Each structure stands twice: as C-alpha cells, then as structure tokens.
Amino acid sequence: MVKKNVSIFFVVICFQAIMHNTVSAGSVNVSLRVASKAFANGDHKSIMRVENYSRSASIDEPRSALAHWLRAQSLFTMAGIDLEYEDLDKQFVDEAFVRSLPIPVDRFPANIIGIPKDNSLIKTVLIMETSGTRLFVYQLSSSGKLRLSEVFYASIGLSGDNKVKEGDQKTPLGVYRLIKEIKNPKKLRADGLLGRLAITLDYPNADDRKSGRTGYGIWIHGVPEGVHVREPRASDGCLALSNEDITKLRNYVRYGITHIIIVPKIDWIAAEEWDRLNDSIRKVFENGESIKMGAKQFESDLLGYFRVSKDRPSVALKKSEKGLEREYWIESPRGLNKKITERLQ
C-alpha cells in the first residue's frame, strides 16, 4: 500500500513542478547539491532542508527526476513512513551521492601543473573525475594560476572508466583535445540521445594506439529532450551533460586547442603545494631543453603538464615551430622518461 501511495505522490509532485517555468541551470545544480548533502545526513533538520531545496529544484527544473525523488523521500520521512529502497531507487541514490561530494574551492588539482606565465594560447583546461562523475572547468590567468569557473555533473560509460576496446561501454582515461562542435546531433542519432549539442574528442590518442586501446566516437554531448541528466553511469563511453550545461561549456572551448584530462580521481592539494609543484615542473622542462640543445635554445614552450594516474604516462603539452605537440612521459623515482611524441594537426 505504501509503495502505491509513493508512486501516486511522485506523479502528483512532478505534475505540480511542470506547471512552473525553468530558471538557470546553476541554481538548480546548487539546490540539488544542498538537498543531496542534507539527505546524506538524515537527521530531522537535514530532512527539512531536503524538502525545501528539492522542492525548489523541482519547480525550477521539472525534468529533474532526482529533485522529485528527494522531495518524495523527505515528505514521507517527515510523515513517519518508512520506505524500503528498490532497484529503481539506485539511480537516484547514486546521483544524490555524487552531487553531495564537496567542491574543494580552496584546493587545486595536482593533475594540472606546468602552467606558464604570460600564456596567450591555453585559456581553459577541463578535468573530468570519473569516480565523482564531475567535470571541472579551470581558466588560466596571465600569471599562471588556475581559477575554478564551473563544475558540471556528467555521466560516464555504463561500464565505468578505463576504456580498452571498442564496444566495452567504458570512458577512456587520458588527455584529449576538443576537436569540433556538432550543432545538430539529431542528424546523426535520430533518437535524440545526444541532445542539443555534441563536442568530439581526439580519442584514441598516440598513447592509446601504442598501448592497443581501440574504439572511436568518444564525445561530450547532451541528453534527450525531456530529460534533465542521465544516471552517473549511462553512456556508451561518452561524457553526457545536461543540455543547459553543455551549452555553457561551449563558451569556454577553443576547438583544436582546449584539452580535457579524464582521470579516475583528482589529486587535490593545497594552494602553496600547487605553486611549488607548478614551478618545479616548469623548471624541469626549461632546464632539460637547455641541456639537450646546448647554447642553441630550442623553440618549444611548455603549455601544461597533465597527470592522469600512476599507471598512465603524464602528458606535456607544448607549442613548437610546427604547432602543438603532446609528449607522453613515464614518471619514476629516477626521473622522467619520454615514451612518445605526438604532433597535433
């Protein structure tokens, strides 16, 4: 009987929310994050916050299934009705969990270092954390500092990350360029699965090919109309953002130049440690080039040094006389060993 009432109530509050207009995606994401974090706490005061913020999110974004689910949970909990989770609840529990993860605004990713001062080419770097299904947008200042501009919820592959072969429904780990924009993806997928916009990546990169990893068509794209977001693990290997968020993302992208680092987990460090590490890796490459070329200075500028994971090579993005290059480096206690150089067209 309780299950039947839950279903009816869920439909009622969805209908109520649809009667309102939507607002900015930013306010919806904030409301969902606050509601999800309060839901994890579980005490009476927190449950009241869940109801308040989930109601706001459901009104602002009536397509958000999570908002309606959180509100239903909060209202029945306040009414003293115990509900047992079913298999269908898992997608909401999973999304609420990743949305409740803290955003470390006072810390910086050790995955993005080697940022030069007076950089006029690389303005934005994206980093995707697959374990938290979050896409962070960092802008680079003229003084070589990182500034967090956006955090987007993004679904990954149905089978997780660490793509190895075509069709494994996994999201690749590595460093990739954003190549081009597809403004009407429905011409490619009539079912509308790709949403309003798609951005192609240059997977596989040189290291993927050398390591035998296969597959193609890894993109960042939207979601079907009528859907706010997809489950944390839902795609065939692509990154899926809400249509509103990918529309915002495009404003930060310079096609053929902007890179995304896809990592299993971001290595967050304090600002002072990031400054030290950033300067240290810059000096390594500056001194290394001077030693190799002797008195003749080699025209190659480090634009960024990107770390993926311990079992993957790090990537030095450089600007040379012939264009952009990606150098793949193996790190060890004895130093750096170059694995391969990839010239970017």
matplotlib code that plots the C-alpha trace (Angstrom):
import matplotlib.pyplot as plt

x = [0.0, 2.8, 4.5, 1.4, 1.0, 4.6, 4.0, 0.9, 2.6, 5.6, 3.4, 1.5, 4.6, 6.0, 2.8, 2.9, 6.5, 5.8, 3.4, 6.3, 8.9, 12.6, 15.4, 19.2, 20.9, 23.3, 20.7, 19.2, 22.6, 23.1, 19.7, 20.3, 23.8, 22.4, 19.4, 21.7, 24.1, 21.3, 19.8, 23.0, 22.9, 19.5, 18.6, 15.3, 16.7, 18.5, 15.4, 13.6, 16.4, 16.0, 12.3, 12.9, 15.8, 14.3, 11.0, 12.9, 14.8, 11.7, 10.0, 13.0, 13.8, 10.7, 12.6, 14.9, 13.8, 16.2, 14.5, 11.1, 12.6, 14.3, 11.2, 9.1, 11.6, 11.7, 7.9, 7.3, 10.2, 8.7, 5.4, 7.0, 6.6, 9.4, 10.3, 12.4, 14.7, 14.1, 16.2, 14.7, 15.9, 19.6, 19.9, 18.7, 20.9, 23.9, 23.2, 22.5, 25.8, 28.0, 26.1, 26.8, 30.5, 32.3, 33.8, 37.3, 37.3, 40.4, 42.4, 43.9, 44.4, 47.9, 46.9, 47.2, 50.6, 53.4, 51.2, 53.4, 53.2, 52.1, 50.2, 48.2, 47.2, 45.8, 43.0, 40.9, 41.7, 38.9, 39.4, 36.8, 36.8, 35.1, 34.7, 32.7, 31.2, 32.1, 33.6, 35.7, 36.4, 39.6, 40.6, 44.2, 45.3, 48.0, 50.1, 50.0, 47.3, 44.2, 40.7, 37.7, 34.9, 32.4, 31.6, 29.2, 27.6, 28.5, 27.5, 30.2, 30.2, 27.7, 30.7, 32.7, 36.1, 39.5, 38.4, 40.4, 38.5, 35.7, 32.2, 33.2, 31.0, 33.8, 35.0, 38.7, 41.3, 43.8, 44.4, 42.4, 41.6, 38.2, 38.1, 34.8, 31.2, 28.2, 25.3, 22.6, 23.4, 19.9, 21.1, 23.5, 21.2, 17.5, 16.5, 17.9, 20.1, 23.0, 20.9, 21.2, 25.0, 28.0, 31.7, 34.1, 37.4, 40.5, 40.3, 42.3, 45.5, 49.0, 49.4, 46.1, 47.1, 50.6, 49.0, 46.5, 43.4, 40.7, 37.4, 36.3, 33.5, 34.1, 32.3, 30.9, 27.2, 23.9, 20.8, 17.4, 14.8, 12.5, 15.5, 17.5, 20.5, 21.3, 22.4, 26.0, 26.8, 24.7, 26.6, 28.4, 31.7, 31.0, 30.5, 26.8, 25.9, 22.6, 21.7, 21.9, 25.4, 26.9, 25.6, 27.5, 30.6, 31.0, 31.7, 35.0, 36.2, 38.7, 38.4, 41.6, 43.4, 41.4, 42.2, 40.3, 42.1, 40.0, 41.1, 39.7, 40.3, 41.6, 44.6, 43.7, 46.5, 46.8, 47.5, 51.1, 51.9, 50.4, 52.5, 55.7, 54.8, 53.8, 57.1, 59.1, 57.8, 58.3, 62.0, 62.5, 61.4, 63.2, 66.5, 66.0, 65.7, 68.8, 70.8, 69.7, 70.3, 73.4, 73.8, 71.1, 67.7, 65.1, 61.8, 59.4, 57.2, 55.6, 51.9, 50.9, 51.8, 48.9, 48.9, 46.3, 47.1, 50.1, 49.8, 49.4, 52.0, 51.8, 51.4, 53.4, 51.5, 54.0, 54.0, 56.7, 57.6, 55.5, 52.4, 51.1, 52.7, 51.8, 54.8, 54.0, 56.3, 56.8, 57.5, 59.7, 61.9, 64.8, 63.1, 61.2, 61.5, 59.8, 57.6, 56.3, 55.7, 52.5, 52.2, 48.7, 47.2]
y = [0.0, 2.3, 1.6, 2.5, 5.8, 6.7, 6.2, 8.3, 11.0, 11.1, 11.7, 14.5, 16.5, 16.0, 17.5, 20.4, 21.2, 21.1, 24.0, 26.3, 27.8, 26.7, 29.0, 28.9, 25.5, 26.9, 27.5, 24.0, 22.4, 24.3, 23.2, 19.6, 19.6, 21.1, 18.7, 15.7, 16.6, 17.1, 13.8, 12.0, 13.5, 12.1, 14.0, 15.8, 19.3, 18.0, 16.3, 19.6, 21.1, 18.3, 19.1, 22.8, 22.6, 19.6, 21.5, 24.5, 22.3, 20.5, 23.8, 25.4, 22.2, 20.0, 17.4, 16.6, 13.1, 13.4, 16.5, 14.8, 11.6, 13.6, 15.5, 12.4, 10.8, 13.8, 14.2, 10.6, 10.6, 13.7, 11.8, 8.9, 6.5, 4.1, 3.2, 0.4, 1.1, -0.9, -1.4, 1.6, 3.8, 3.0, 5.6, 8.3, 7.2, 7.2, 10.6, 12.1, 10.7, 12.3, 15.6, 15.6, 15.4, 18.6, 21.0, 21.8, 25.5, 26.1, 23.3, 22.7, 19.6, 18.3, 16.8, 20.2, 21.8, 23.3, 26.3, 29.1, 32.8, 35.1, 32.3, 33.6, 30.2, 27.9, 29.7, 26.8, 23.3, 20.7, 17.9, 15.1, 12.9, 9.7, 8.4, 11.5, 12.0, 15.7, 17.9, 20.8, 23.9, 25.7, 29.0, 30.0, 33.5, 35.5, 34.9, 31.1, 30.4, 28.2, 29.6, 27.2, 28.5, 25.7, 22.3, 20.1, 16.8, 14.4, 10.8, 8.3, 4.9, 2.3, 0.0, 2.7, 4.1, 2.8, 2.1, -0.7, -1.8, -0.8, -1.5, -2.0, 1.0, 2.5, 6.1, 6.4, 7.8, 10.2, 13.6, 14.6, 17.7, 19.0, 19.0, 20.2, 21.0, 19.2, 21.6, 19.2, 15.8, 14.5, 14.2, 11.5, 10.0, 10.4, 9.2, 12.4, 10.6, 13.1, 16.1, 19.6, 19.7, 17.4, 18.0, 15.5, 14.4, 13.0, 9.6, 7.5, 9.5, 8.3, 6.5, 4.8, 3.5, 2.4, 0.6, -1.2, 0.6, 0.7, 2.4, 5.8, 8.3, 9.4, 12.8, 15.2, 15.6, 16.5, 14.4, 13.7, 16.4, 15.8, 14.6, 16.7, 14.4, 10.8, 8.3, 8.5, 5.5, 5.5, 6.2, 4.1, 5.7, 9.4, 12.2, 13.2, 16.6, 18.3, 20.3, 23.5, 22.7, 21.7, 24.9, 26.8, 24.6, 25.5, 29.1, 28.0, 25.9, 26.8, 23.9, 22.2, 23.8, 23.2, 19.9, 17.6, 15.4, 12.4, 10.9, 8.3, 10.6, 14.1, 14.6, 17.7, 19.7, 23.0, 26.2, 26.5, 23.0, 23.5, 26.7, 24.7, 21.8, 24.1, 26.0, 22.7, 21.0, 24.2, 24.3, 20.7, 21.2, 24.6, 23.1, 19.9, 21.7, 23.9, 20.8, 18.9, 21.8, 23.3, 27.0, 26.9, 27.5, 25.1, 26.8, 24.7, 26.1, 24.1, 25.0, 22.5, 19.2, 16.8, 13.8, 11.1, 8.3, 6.3, 3.6, 6.1, 8.4, 12.1, 14.5, 17.6, 19.9, 22.0, 24.7, 24.3, 25.8, 23.1, 23.6, 21.8, 18.6, 16.1, 14.4, 11.3, 10.9, 8.0, 9.2, 7.2, 7.9, 8.2, 11.0, 11.4, 9.1, 10.2, 7.4, 9.0, 12.4, 13.2, 16.1, 17.6, 18.6]
z = [0.0, 0.9, -2.5, -4.4, -2.4, -3.2, -6.9, -6.9, -4.8, -7.1, -10.1, -8.3, -7.3, -10.8, -12.3, -9.9, -10.8, -14.6, -14.2, -13.4, -15.7, -15.5, -14.4, -14.7, -14.6, -11.9, -9.3, -10.0, -9.5, -6.3, -4.9, -5.9, -4.2, -1.0, -0.9, -1.7, 1.0, 3.6, 2.5, 3.4, 6.9, 7.6, 10.8, 11.1, 10.5, 7.4, 6.1, 6.3, 4.2, 1.7, 1.3, 0.9, -1.6, -3.6, -3.9, -5.3, -7.7, -8.9, -9.6, -11.3, -13.3, -13.6, -15.6, -12.7, -11.6, -8.6, -7.3, -7.3, -5.7, -2.9, -2.2, -2.0, 0.3, 2.6, 2.9, 3.7, 6.2, 7.9, 8.0, 9.8, 6.9, 6.5, 2.9, 1.6, -1.4, -4.5, -7.6, -9.3, -6.4, -7.1, -9.9, -7.6, -4.6, -6.9, -8.4, -4.9, -3.7, -6.4, -6.1, -2.3, -2.8, -1.6, -4.2, -2.9, -3.8, -1.6, -3.2, -6.6, -8.9, -8.9, -12.3, -13.9, -13.5, -15.5, -16.4, -17.9, -17.1, -19.9, -21.6, -24.5, -26.1, -23.5, -21.6, -20.3, -19.1, -18.4, -15.9, -15.6, -12.4, -13.3, -9.8, -8.9, -12.4, -12.2, -14.9, -13.6, -15.8, -14.9, -16.5, -16.6, -15.6, -17.2, -14.1, -14.5, -11.9, -12.0, -11.3, -11.0, -13.2, -13.4, -12.1, -14.1, -13.3, -16.2, -16.8, -17.9, -19.5, -18.5, -17.6, -15.9, -17.0, -18.3, -21.9, -23.5, -26.6, -29.0, -27.6, -23.9, -22.9, -20.9, -20.7, -21.7, -19.3, -20.7, -22.2, -25.3, -27.4, -28.1, -31.8, -33.2, -32.4, -33.8, -33.6, -34.6, -33.4, -34.2, -37.8, -36.6, -33.9, -34.8, -31.3, -29.8, -27.4, -28.0, -27.0, -28.5, -28.9, -29.2, -29.0, -30.4, -28.7, -30.4, -28.8, -29.4, -28.8, -29.6, -26.3, -26.7, -30.1, -29.0, -26.0, -28.2, -26.9, -29.6, -30.3, -31.6, -31.3, -27.7, -27.4, -24.8, -25.6, -24.2, -23.2, -24.8, -24.6, -21.6, -19.6, -17.1, -16.8, -17.2, -14.5, -13.3, -15.5, -18.6, -21.8, -24.3, -23.2, -23.8, -21.2, -21.1, -19.6, -19.3, -22.4, -20.4, -19.0, -22.4, -23.8, -21.1, -21.6, -25.2, -24.2, -22.7, -25.6, -28.3, -30.7, -31.6, -28.6, -25.4, -23.7, -21.3, -18.7, -17.8, -14.6, -12.1, -9.2, -8.9, -6.6, -4.6, -3.0, -1.1, -3.0, -1.6, -2.7, -6.1, -6.6, -5.7, -7.9, -10.8, -10.6, -10.2, -13.3, -15.4, -14.3, -15.2, -18.8, -19.1, -17.9, -19.8, -23.1, -22.4, -21.6, -24.7, -27.1, -25.6, -26.3, -29.0, -27.5, -28.8, -29.8, -27.7, -24.9, -22.2, -22.1, -19.4, -17.8, -17.2, -14.9, -15.4, -12.9, -11.7, -14.4, -17.3, -18.8, -18.0, -20.9, -21.6, -24.0, -26.0, -28.6, -31.2, -34.5, -36.2, -34.0, -30.9, -29.6, -26.8, -25.2, -23.1, -20.1, -17.7, -14.2, -11.9, -8.8, -11.2, -13.2, -16.4, -19.5, -22.7, -24.2, -27.4, -29.1, -30.9, -33.3, -33.4, -36.7]

ax = plt.figure().add_subplot(projection="3d")
ax.plot(x, y, z, "-o")
ax.set_aspect("equal")
plt.show()
